[in-house]
């Protein structure tokens, strides 16, 4: 499993300067659960068979991070590094605003 596509292209798109240029939708990887919904990562609230909205931002330490949220349950959101994002998600759709 892992993120599909050019890492640099995706990483560049997630630049916080682009936060108002694009809408991002990410698809969680199945981690062996392709046929059913299941918990992929409890700490980050990521489930298989779900799509998530993604917003690039800068954290209080000046690091570029991603705010990832489940649009069906806004209480399930988390902030993660691009590296963690690559581990948990398999695809991203980028749409111009």
C-alpha positions in Angstrom: 0.0 0.0 0.0 1.0 3.6 -0.3 0.2 6.8 -2.1 -0.3 6.5 -5.8 1.3 9.1 -8.0 4.4 11.3 -8.1 5.4 12.1 -4.5 6.9 15.4 -5.5 3.9 16.5 -7.5 1.5 15.6 -4.6 3.8 17.1 -2.0 4.1 20.4 -4.0 0.4 20.6 -4.3 0.0 20.4 -0.6 2.0 23.6 -0.1 0.0 25.7 2.4 0.2 28.6 -0.1 -2.2 26.5 -2.3 -4.8 26.0 0.4 -7.3 28.3 -1.4 -6.4 27.1 -4.9 -7.4 23.5 -4.6 -9.8 21.1 -2.9 -8.2 17.8 -1.9 -10.0 14.5 -1.4 -8.0 11.5 -0.2 -8.9 7.9 -0.1 -7.7 5.7 2.8 -5.9 2.5 1.9 -7.5 -0.8 2.8 -4.7 -2.4 4.8 -6.1 -5.7 3.7 -9.7 -4.7 4.2 -10.7 -4.0 0.6 -14.1 -5.6 1.0 -15.2 -4.0 4.3 -14.9 -0.9 6.4 -12.5 -1.1 9.3 -10.1 0.9 11.4 -6.8 1.6 9.7 -5.2 3.8 12.4 -6.9 4.5 15.7 -4.6 7.5 16.7 -5.5 9.3 13.5 -9.2 8.2 13.2 -8.7 6.7 9.7 -11.0 4.0 8.4 -10.8 1.9 5.2 -13.4 2.5 2.5 -13.6 6.2 3.4 -12.7 9.5 1.7 -11.3 12.4 3.7 -10.9 16.1 3.0 -7.4 17.4 3.3 -6.2 20.9 3.9 -2.5 21.9 4.0 -1.5 24.2 6.8 1.5 25.4 8.8 1.6 24.2 12.5 2.7 26.4 15.4 6.3 25.3 14.9 6.4 26.4 11.2 6.1 22.8 9.8 4.0 22.0 6.8 1.3 19.5 7.9 -2.0 18.2 6.6 -5.4 18.6 8.4 -7.3 15.5 7.5 -11.0 15.1 8.3 -13.8 12.7 7.7 -16.6 14.7 6.1 -19.3 12.3 7.4 -18.0 12.8 11.0 -16.3 16.1 11.6 -15.3 15.0 15.1 -12.9 12.6 13.4 -10.1 14.9 12.2 -6.3 14.9 12.7 -3.1 16.7 11.8 -0.4 14.6 10.3 2.9 14.9 8.4 3.1 14.1 4.7 5.0 10.9 5.5 2.2 9.7 7.7 -0.4 10.7 5.1 1.5 8.6 2.5 1.3 5.6 4.8 -2.5 5.9 5.4 -3.8 7.0 2.1 -3.7 5.4 -1.4 -5.0 8.2 -3.7 -5.7 11.9 -3.9 -8.0 14.0 -6.1 -7.0 17.6 -6.6 -9.7 20.0 -7.9 -9.2 23.6 -8.8 -11.3 26.0 -6.9 
